[in-house]
Amino acid sequence: MTTKQRTPQVMFDLILNIAQADERIRGVYLNGSRANPKVASDGYQDFDIVYVVTDTLPFIQDRGWIHRFGELAIVQEPDRMDQLLGKPSVDFSKQYAWLMLFKDGNRIDLTLVSVEESTRHIMSDKLTVIVLDKDHRFPALPEPSDEDYHVKRPSRVEFSACTNEFWWCLNNVGRGIVRDEIPYALAMFNEVVRPMLNRMVDWWIGINTSFAVNPGKYGKFYKNLLPQQLYHHLLKTYCDSQPENIWDAVFSACELFTKLSDDVAQHLSFELDESEGQNILDYLRTLHRTEH
């Protein structure tokens, strides 16, 4: 940060004042962590803001208007980027987003939604707080809730697919290490195997909380939801690029996954094929011995 960070109240006042002064902006509502009463506030939270507008296109065509929010460090326009890359994108006449990081450290994720689209959009997320409604258009909303983000109880097929994917892809990790293909081994471990480990962590948290909590994106709330011993065990599954450290992380992941999957299977009365894990562990230990 190059300048003193503006306070949350200053930011909220700025966001609201811009909306009140512009007749094209008919309403404002808040999503995200700042709408979640369960999340402690800090200086790093985004302001997830929706402006309901009479017409999105003039705002998109005159992109300089976003400088009203402050001195920008960087901006991302995900909808425009998707369109330029030929990916499926939203209808710009209905919705458009700017992700803005300012030089004082504040961040606003601002979405424009057309008046016609707003009725559907405002009901799509239970973490919503109405800030401004010039036309008394919005329906009465219940208290904001993060229930849309709670861990979902897995089906038997989902559980089986997760365990199989975790154990199967570890053979690629092991072979990558012994071949000294470290970027490949780490990519397989972190991009393919780890999501399965995190999914099992989520389910373990779910069975211990009646599937009534939000573990956070990429497990950002794990520290608060896991027993300290399990959380420290999870941290041991992260490593640098040294082969022996990767092996340590892999075997830590195997031990943790075995414990969690056994607990989840027992709690949900799911069948667990323990031979998959044992056979892959034997294979990984064999590969590990070839390096020593």
C-alpha positions as CSV (number, residue, x, y, z in Angstrom):
1,M,0.0,0.0,0.0
2,T,1.3,3.4,-0.9
3,T,-1.3,5.5,0.9
4,K,-3.2,5.2,4.1
5,Q,-6.0,2.7,3.8
6,R,-9.5,4.2,3.9
7,T,-11.8,2.8,6.6
8,P,-14.7,0.5,5.8
9,Q,-17.1,3.3,6.7
10,V,-15.4,5.7,4.3
11,M,-15.7,3.0,1.6
12,F,-19.3,2.3,2.3
13,D,-20.1,6.0,2.3
14,L,-18.3,6.4,-1.1
15,I,-20.1,3.4,-2.6
16,L,-23.5,4.7,-1.4
17,N,-22.9,8.3,-2.4
18,I,-21.9,7.4,-5.9
19,A,-25.1,5.4,-6.2
20,Q,-27.3,8.1,-4.7
21,A,-25.9,10.8,-7.0
22,D,-26.4,8.8,-10.2
23,E,-30.0,8.5,-11.4
24,R,-29.1,5.5,-13.6
25,I,-28.2,3.5,-10.4
26,R,-31.5,2.4,-8.8
27,G,-30.3,0.1,-6.1
28,V,-27.4,-1.3,-4.2
29,Y,-26.9,-4.5,-2.3
30,L,-24.0,-6.3,-0.6
31,N,-22.8,-9.9,-0.9
32,G,-19.8,-11.8,0.3
33,S,-18.0,-11.9,3.6
34,R,-19.1,-8.4,4.7
35,A,-22.7,-9.6,4.5
36,N,-21.8,-12.7,6.6
37,P,-22.3,-12.0,10.4
38,K,-20.2,-15.2,11.1
39,V,-17.1,-13.7,9.6
40,A,-14.9,-11.4,11.6
41,S,-14.2,-8.1,9.9
42,D,-10.7,-7.1,8.9
43,G,-8.9,-4.8,6.5
44,Y,-8.5,-7.4,3.8
45,Q,-12.2,-8.2,3.1
46,D,-13.5,-7.3,-0.4
47,F,-16.5,-5.1,-0.8
48,D,-18.8,-7.3,-2.9
49,I,-21.2,-4.7,-4.3
50,V,-24.0,-4.9,-6.8
51,Y,-25.3,-1.8,-8.5
52,V,-28.8,-2.2,-10.1
53,V,-28.8,0.0,-13.1
54,T,-31.3,1.1,-15.8
55,D,-28.8,0.3,-18.6
56,T,-25.5,-1.5,-18.2
57,L,-24.0,-0.6,-21.5
58,P,-23.2,3.2,-20.9
59,F,-21.2,2.2,-17.8
60,I,-19.3,-0.4,-19.8
61,Q,-18.6,2.0,-22.7
62,D,-17.4,4.8,-20.4
63,R,-15.1,2.7,-18.3
64,G,-13.4,5.8,-16.8
65,W,-16.2,6.1,-14.3
66,I,-14.7,3.5,-12.0
67,H,-11.9,5.9,-11.1
68,R,-14.5,7.6,-8.8
69,F,-13.8,4.9,-6.3
70,G,-10.1,5.7,-5.8
71,E,-6.7,5.4,-7.2
72,L,-6.5,2.0,-8.9
73,A,-3.6,-0.5,-8.6
74,I,-5.1,-3.1,-11.0
75,V,-8.4,-4.0,-12.5
76,Q,-9.8,-7.2,-13.8
77,E,-12.9,-7.4,-16.1
78,P,-13.6,-11.2,-16.1
79,D,-16.7,-10.9,-18.3
80,R,-14.8,-9.0,-21.0
81,M,-11.8,-11.4,-20.7
82,D,-14.1,-14.4,-21.2
83,Q,-15.6,-12.8,-24.3
84,L,-12.2,-12.0,-25.8
85,L,-10.9,-15.5,-25.1
86,G,-14.0,-17.0,-26.8
87,K,-15.3,-18.5,-23.6
88,P,-19.0,-18.5,-22.6
89,S,-19.7,-15.1,-21.1
90,V,-22.6,-13.3,-19.5
91,D,-25.0,-11.1,-21.4
92,F,-23.4,-7.6,-21.0
93,S,-26.9,-6.0,-21.2
94,K,-27.9,-7.9,-18.1
95,Q,-24.7,-8.1,-16.0
96,Y,-21.1,-7.0,-16.0
97,A,-18.3,-7.0,-13.3
98,W,-15.2,-5.1,-12.4
99,L,-12.7,-6.4,-9.8
100,M,-10.8,-3.4,-8.5
101,L,-7.8,-3.3,-6.2
102,F,-6.9,0.3,-5.0
103,K,-3.5,1.6,-4.1
104,D,-4.6,2.0,-0.5
105,G,-5.3,-1.7,-0.2
106,N,-9.1,-1.7,-0.4
107,R,-10.8,-3.9,-3.0
108,I,-14.2,-3.6,-4.6
109,D,-15.8,-6.4,-6.6
110,L,-18.5,-4.4,-8.4
111,T,-21.2,-6.1,-10.4
112,L,-23.7,-4.2,-12.5
113,V,-27.1,-5.8,-12.9
114,S,-29.9,-4.5,-15.0
115,V,-33.2,-3.6,-13.3
116,E,-34.9,-6.5,-15.2
117,E,-32.3,-9.0,-14.1
118,S,-32.1,-7.8,-10.5
119,T,-35.2,-9.7,-9.2
120,R,-33.6,-13.0,-10.2
121,H,-30.1,-12.0,-9.2
122,I,-30.8,-10.7,-5.7
123,M,-32.5,-14.1,-4.8
124,S,-29.5,-16.1,-6.1
125,D,-27.4,-15.7,-2.9
126,K,-28.6,-15.8,0.7
127,L,-25.6,-13.7,1.7
128,T,-27.3,-10.5,0.6
129,V,-27.9,-7.2,2.4
130,I,-29.9,-4.4,0.7
131,V,-28.2,-1.1,1.0
132,L,-30.2,1.2,-1.3
133,D,-33.6,0.7,-3.0
134,K,-34.7,3.9,-4.7
135,D,-37.8,2.4,-6.3
136,H,-38.8,0.0,-3.5
137,R,-38.3,-2.8,-6.0
138,F,-36.5,-5.5,-4.0
139,P,-38.4,-8.1,-2.1
140,A,-38.0,-8.4,1.7
141,L,-35.1,-10.6,2.4
142,P,-34.4,-12.8,5.4
143,E,-31.4,-12.3,7.6
144,P,-28.2,-13.0,5.6
145,S,-27.0,-16.6,5.8
146,D,-24.1,-18.6,4.5
147,E,-26.1,-21.8,4.2
148,D,-25.6,-21.9,0.4
149,Y,-21.9,-22.4,1.1
150,H,-22.3,-25.2,3.8
151,V,-20.6,-28.5,3.2
152,K,-23.0,-30.8,1.3
153,R,-23.5,-34.4,2.4
154,P,-21.8,-36.6,-0.3
155,S,-23.5,-39.5,-2.0
156,R,-22.0,-42.9,-2.0
157,V,-20.8,-42.4,-5.6
158,E,-19.2,-39.0,-4.8
159,F,-17.4,-40.5,-1.9
160,S,-16.2,-43.5,-3.9
161,A,-15.1,-41.3,-6.8
162,C,-13.1,-39.0,-4.4
163,T,-11.2,-41.8,-2.7
164,N,-10.4,-43.5,-6.1
165,E,-9.2,-40.3,-7.6
166,F,-7.0,-39.4,-4.6
167,W,-5.3,-42.8,-4.6
168,W,-5.1,-43.3,-8.3
169,C,-3.4,-39.9,-9.1
170,L,-0.8,-40.4,-6.5
171,N,0.9,-43.0,-8.8
172,N,1.6,-40.1,-11.2
173,V,3.0,-38.0,-8.4
174,G,5.4,-40.8,-7.3
175,R,6.6,-41.5,-10.8
176,G,7.1,-37.8,-11.4
177,I,9.4,-37.6,-8.4
178,V,11.6,-40.5,-9.3
179,R,11.9,-39.3,-12.9
180,D,13.0,-35.9,-11.5
181,E,10.0,-34.3,-13.2
182,I,9.4,-32.0,-10.3
183,P,7.0,-29.4,-11.9
184,Y,4.8,-32.3,-13.1
185,A,4.9,-34.1,-9.8
186,L,3.9,-31.0,-7.9
187,A,1.2,-30.1,-10.4
188,M,-0.3,-33.5,-10.1
189,F,-0.1,-33.3,-6.3
190,N,-1.5,-29.8,-5.8
191,E,-3.9,-29.5,-8.7
192,V,-5.4,-33.1,-8.8
193,V,-4.7,-34.9,-5.6
194,R,-5.1,-32.0,-3.2
195,P,-8.7,-31.1,-4.3
196,M,-9.7,-34.6,-3.3
197,L,-8.0,-34.3,0.1
198,N,-9.7,-31.0,0.6
199,R,-13.0,-32.5,-0.3
200,M,-12.5,-35.2,2.3
201,V,-11.6,-32.6,4.9
202,D,-14.8,-30.7,4.0
203,W,-16.9,-33.9,4.5
204,W,-15.1,-34.7,7.8
205,I,-16.0,-31.2,9.0
206,G,-19.5,-31.7,7.7
207,I,-20.1,-34.9,9.7
208,N,-18.8,-33.2,12.8
209,T,-21.0,-30.1,12.4
210,S,-24.2,-31.7,11.0
211,F,-23.2,-30.3,7.6
212,A,-24.1,-26.8,8.9
213,V,-20.9,-24.8,8.4
214,N,-19.0,-23.2,5.6
215,P,-15.3,-24.3,5.3
216,G,-14.4,-21.4,3.1
217,K,-13.0,-21.2,-0.4
218,Y,-10.0,-23.5,-0.7
219,G,-10.3,-24.3,3.0
220,K,-9.6,-20.8,4.3
221,F,-11.6,-21.5,7.5
222,Y,-10.0,-24.9,8.2
223,K,-7.9,-23.5,11.0
224,N,-11.0,-22.6,12.9
225,L,-12.9,-25.8,12.1
226,L,-10.3,-28.6,12.5
227,P,-8.8,-29.8,15.8
228,Q,-5.4,-28.3,16.1
229,Q,-3.7,-31.7,15.6
230,L,-5.5,-32.3,12.3
231,Y,-4.9,-28.8,11.1
232,H,-1.1,-29.1,11.8
233,H,-1.2,-32.5,10.0
234,L,-2.8,-30.9,7.0
235,L,-0.1,-28.2,6.9
236,K,2.5,-31.0,6.6
237,T,1.0,-31.9,3.3
238,Y,2.4,-28.7,1.8
239,C,6.0,-28.6,0.6
240,D,8.8,-27.0,-1.4
241,S,10.4,-28.5,-4.5
242,Q,12.9,-30.7,-2.8
243,P,12.1,-34.4,-3.7
244,E,12.5,-35.7,-0.2
245,N,10.2,-33.0,1.1
246,I,7.6,-33.8,-1.6
247,W,7.7,-37.5,-0.4
248,D,7.2,-36.4,3.2
249,A,4.2,-34.3,2.1
250,V,2.8,-37.1,0.0
251,F,3.0,-39.7,2.9
252,S,1.5,-37.1,5.3
253,A,-1.4,-36.6,2.8
254,C,-1.9,-40.4,2.6
255,E,-2.0,-40.7,6.4
256,L,-4.4,-37.9,6.8
257,F,-6.7,-39.0,3.9
258,T,-6.8,-42.5,5.3
259,K,-7.9,-41.3,8.8
260,L,-10.5,-38.8,7.4
261,S,-12.0,-41.1,4.8
262,D,-12.4,-43.9,7.4
263,D,-14.2,-41.5,9.7
264,V,-16.5,-40.3,7.0
265,A,-17.3,-43.8,5.7
266,Q,-18.1,-45.0,9.2
267,H,-20.3,-42.0,10.0
268,L,-22.3,-42.2,6.7
269,S,-22.3,-46.0,6.5
270,F,-20.4,-46.0,3.2
271,E,-18.3,-48.9,2.0
272,L,-14.6,-48.0,1.8
273,D,-12.2,-50.0,-0.4
274,E,-9.2,-50.0,1.9
275,S,-7.2,-52.1,-0.6
276,E,-6.9,-49.0,-2.9
277,G,-5.0,-47.0,-0.3
278,Q,-2.9,-49.9,0.9
279,N,-1.8,-50.9,-2.6
280,I,-0.9,-47.4,-3.6
281,L,1.0,-46.9,-0.4
282,D,3.0,-50.0,-1.1
283,Y,3.7,-48.8,-4.6
284,L,4.8,-45.3,-3.4
285,R,7.1,-46.8,-0.8
286,T,8.7,-49.0,-3.5
287,L,9.2,-45.9,-5.6
288,H,10.6,-44.0,-2.7
289,R,13.2,-46.8,-1.9
290,T,14.5,-46.6,-5.5
291,E,15.9,-43.1,-4.7
292,H,17.8,-44.2,-1.7
